[in-house]
Amino acid sequence: MNANNCQESDSHSIHPQNHTSIQERLKYLLQLSCFWLVLGTYLFPFCKQKISQAFNPQ
């Protein structure tokens, strides 16, 4: 009977850990997306300018 109770408490303790793990992953993905968005916003026009300069030398 005690073993059964221990097993139940173990299964209950797993769920919050999974939930936090998913939240951590979502937070990480959000930060990563924001990072690439900011990087793309500043880097893309710069690269575009460099590429157009390379193809159209003055």
NUZAFI-472291 format. One record per residue: residue in one letter; chain; x, y, z of N, C-alpha, C, CB in turn. Coordinates in pm, whole numbers, plus 50000, padded with zeros to 5 digits. Glycine has a CB too. Example, Ala and Ser with C-alpha at 12.3 -4.5 7.8 and 13.67 -1.06 7.14 Angstrom:
<fises>
<fise 'A','A',<51319,49431,50780>,<51230,49550,50780>,<51320,49670,50780>,<51131,49553,50905>>,
<fise 'S','A',<51285,49775,50708>,<51367,49894,50714>,<51290,50003,50787>,<51408,49940,50572>>,
</fises>
This chain:
<fises>
<fise 'M','A',<50083,49881,50000>,<50000,50000,50000>,<50088,50127,50000>,<49906,49999,50122>>,
<fise 'N','A',<50195,50126,50076>,<50283,50241,50078>,<50350,50262,49942>,<50389,50225,50186>>,
<fise 'A','A',<50388,50152,49879>,<50452,50161,49748>,<50357,50226,49648>,<50496,50021,49697>>,
<fise 'N','A',<50230,50194,49657>,<50131,50251,49567>,<50119,50402,49589>,<49995,50183,49588>>,
<fise 'N','A',<50120,50444,49715>,<50111,50587,49746>,<50234,50662,49693>,<50098,50608,49897>>,
<fise 'C','A',<50350,50601,49707>,<50473,50664,49658>,<50468,50680,49507>,<50596,50581,49699>>,
<fise 'Q','A',<50416,50577,49441>,<50409,50581,49296>,<50317,50695,49251>,<50359,50445,49242>>,
<fise 'E','A',<50207,50712,49320>,<50113,50818,49283>,<50178,50956,49300>,<49985,50809,49368>>,
<fise 'S','A',<50247,50976,49412>,<50308,51106,49435>,<50418,51132,49332>,<50365,51115,49579>>,
<fise 'D','A',<50489,51028,49288>,<50590,51044,49184>,<50526,51090,49054>,<50667,50913,49163>>,
<fise 'S','A',<50416,51027,49016>,<50352,51062,48891>,<50298,51205,48897>,<50239,50963,48858>>,
<fise 'H','A',<50255,51249,49015>,<50205,51387,49027>,<50319,51487,49021>,<50127,51404,49159>>,
<fise 'S','A',<50434,51452,49074>,<50546,51546,49076>,<50608,51562,48937>,<50654,51499,49176>>,
<fise 'I','A',<50582,51470,48846>,<50638,51478,48711>,<50567,51588,48630>,<50626,51341,48638>>,
<fise 'H','A',<50437,51602,48649>,<50359,51695,48567>,<50405,51841,48580>,<50214,51686,48605>>,
<fise 'P','A',<50424,51894,48700>,<50471,52033,48707>,<50607,52052,48642>,<50477,52079,48852>>,
<fise 'Q','A',<50695,51952,48652>,<50827,51963,48589>,<50811,51970,48438>,<50917,51844,48629>>,
<fise 'N','A',<50722,51888,48383>,<50698,51891,48239>,<50643,52026,48198>,<50601,51779,48197>>,
<fise 'H','A',<50553,52079,48280>,<50491,52207,48250>,<50596,52318,48248>,<50380,52240,48353>>,
<fise 'T','A',<50683,52321,48347>,<50788,52423,48351>,<50884,52402,48234>,<50864,52419,48485>>,
<fise 'S','A',<50911,52279,48199>,<51000,52250,48088>,<50942,52308,47959>,<51023,52097,48074>>,
<fise 'I','A',<50813,52292,47938>,<50747,52345,47819>,<50751,52498,47822>,<50600,52295,47808>>,
<fise 'Q','A',<50726,52556,47939>,<50731,52702,47952>,<50871,52754,47923>,<50687,52746,48093>>,
<fise 'E','A',<50972,52682,47973>,<51111,52723,47948>,<51143,52717,47799>,<51209,52634,48028>>,
<fise 'R','A',<51095,52611,47733>,<51119,52598,47589>,<51051,52710,47513>,<51070,52461,47538>>,
<fise 'L','A',<50927,52742,47551>,<50855,52849,47484>,<50924,52983,47505>,<50711,52856,47533>>,
<fise 'K','A',<50971,53004,47627>,<51042,53129,47657>,<51170,53137,47574>,<51075,53138,47809>>,
<fise 'Y','A',<51241,53026,47565>,<51364,53021,47486>,<51335,53048,47338>,<51434,52884,47502>>,
<fise 'L','A',<51230,52985,47286>,<51193,53004,47145>,<51152,53148,47118>,<51080,52910,47106>>,
<fise 'L','A',<51081,53207,47214>,<51040,53346,47199>,<51161,53438,47196>,<50945,53387,47313>>,
<fise 'Q','A',<51255,53415,47287>,<51377,53496,47290>,<51457,53478,47161>,<51463,53459,47412>>,
<fise 'L','A',<51463,53354,47114>,<51537,53326,46991>,<51471,53396,46873>,<51543,53174,46967>>,
<fise 'S','A',<51338,53392,46867>,<51265,53458,46759>,<51289,53608,46762>,<51115,53428,46769>>,
<fise 'C','A',<51281,53666,46882>,<51305,53810,46895>,<51448,53845,46853>,<51279,53857,47039>>,
<fise 'F','A',<51542,53761,46891>,<51681,53783,46854>,<51697,53787,46703>,<51771,53674,46915>>,
<fise 'W','A',<51640,53686,46635>,<51653,53680,46489>,<51576,53793,46421>,<51605,53545,46436>>,
<fise 'L','A',<51463,53833,46481>,<51386,53943,46425>,<51466,54072,46431>,<51253,53959,46501>>,
<fise 'V','A',<51526,54099,46546>,<51608,54220,46562>,<51730,54212,46471>,<51651,54240,46709>>,
<fise 'L','A',<51793,54097,46469>,<51912,54078,46385>,<51876,54100,46238>,<51972,53937,46406>>,
<fise 'G','A',<51767,54040,46196>,<51723,54053,46058>,<51686,54196,46022>,<51605,53964,46033>>,
<fise 'T','A',<51626,54267,46118>,<51584,54405,46094>,<51704,54494,46066>,<51505,54459,46213>>,
<fise 'Y','A',<51812,54472,46140>,<51930,54557,46121>,<52026,54500,46017>,<52002,54573,46253>>,
<fise 'L','A',<52034,54369,46008>,<52133,54307,45921>,<52086,54303,45776>,<52164,54167,45969>>,
<fise 'F','A',<51957,54278,45754>,<51906,54262,45618>,<51928,54386,45532>,<51759,54227,45622>>,
<fise 'P','A',<51889,54506,45579>,<51913,54624,45496>,<52062,54647,45469>,<51855,54748,45563>>,
<fise 'F','A',<52145,54618,45567>,<52290,54635,45551>,<52341,54540,45442>,<52364,54608,45685>>,
<fise 'C','A',<52301,54414,45449>,<52343,54315,45348>,<52288,54352,45211>,<52296,54174,45388>>,
<fise 'K','A',<52164,54396,45208>,<52101,54434,45082>,<52179,54549,45018>,<51954,54474,45104>>,
<fise 'Q','A',<52219,54645,45099>,<52296,54759,45050>,<52431,54712,44994>,<52318,54863,45161>>,
<fise 'K','A',<52497,54623,45068>,<52627,54573,45024>,<52615,54494,44894>,<52690,54485,45133>>,
<fise 'I','A',<52510,54414,44884>,<52490,54332,44764>,<52461,54422,44644>,<52374,54231,44784>>,
<fise 'S','A',<52375,54523,44663>,<52343,54612,44550>,<52467,54694,44511>,<52224,54707,44587>>,
<fise 'Q','A',<52552,54729,44606>,<52675,54800,44574>,<52768,54709,44493>,<52744,54849,44702>>,
<fise 'A','A',<52771,54582,44529>,<52858,54487,44459>,<52813,54466,44314>,<52861,54352,44534>>,
<fise 'F','A',<52680,54462,44295>,<52629,54441,44159>,<52629,54569,44077>,<52489,54383,44165>>,
<fise 'N','A',<52619,54684,44143>,<52617,54812,44071>,<52734,54899,44119>,<52481,54886,44092>>,
<fise 'P','A',<52852,54869,44075>,<52965,54952,44121>,<52954,55094,44066>,<53099,54890,44078>>,
<fise 'Q','A',<52994,55190,44147>,<52978,55329,44106>,<53107,55381,44044>,<52937,55418,44226>>,
</fises>
